Amino acid sequence: MFKKRFFTLAIVALFATMGTLSAQEKYAILIGGNMNPDAQYIPTSQQWNGGNGAGQYGFDEFWNDTYLMWEMLIKEDGGKGFADANVHVLFGDGEDFTFPGQDNRYKAGYNNYQVVTDANSYKQTISNTFSSLANTITEDDFKFVWIMSHGGSNAFGSYFYSYDNQKVYDTELATWLGNIAAHKKVIFLSFPKSGGFVPELETDGNVVITAGGAAEVVSKVEEIKKMIF
């Protein structure tokens, strides 16, 4: 009798575990910060690529990289298994970035998707998005955060700039992430002095990847290649 009861309980536990695994979800927030910096608000030393490249259409690589990251996460063939509904793209004023002569590679169109951007990348919107997901994501879920912007540091800590020229500090991002229950979180930061975020974000379950150290600027790959080769 005891054995029958034991095996019954074991089978129930097995199906319960399988249900939990199949219910696991992947979530992402992709943030394209301030791509058109005004030196009045963002010093050249804190700008992407040292301010070189901001032309008529700004730093278009901000959009290109945001688009490519979104596509890589959601595409069916060779993608990372994210549902588009779970990938929150925050960019600029809340619209996809387009301009005359733009390479078709970076326009919404993959698998008939007409729009990539979900909302603007203002500081309050970023905060609200994290808060909303904190009510949705469970311990079993996976969270990915990718941020490309301009950044710097001061007496209050390290920060990146939202599209509305607001500083988003390392402590703020750490608090938003801390409110999300997922045991595994990967945070990819691509902006000057992004390494300064590591001490605040490096906790159990977090994997933090930065484009540079706490005092380093961030440059295009092409520029790095020129220095190496």
Summary of the structure (lengths in Angstrom):
residues: 229
radius of gyration: 20.2
end to end distance: 74.1
largest distance: 78.8
contacts: 672
relative contact order: 0.16
helix: 38%
strand: 20%
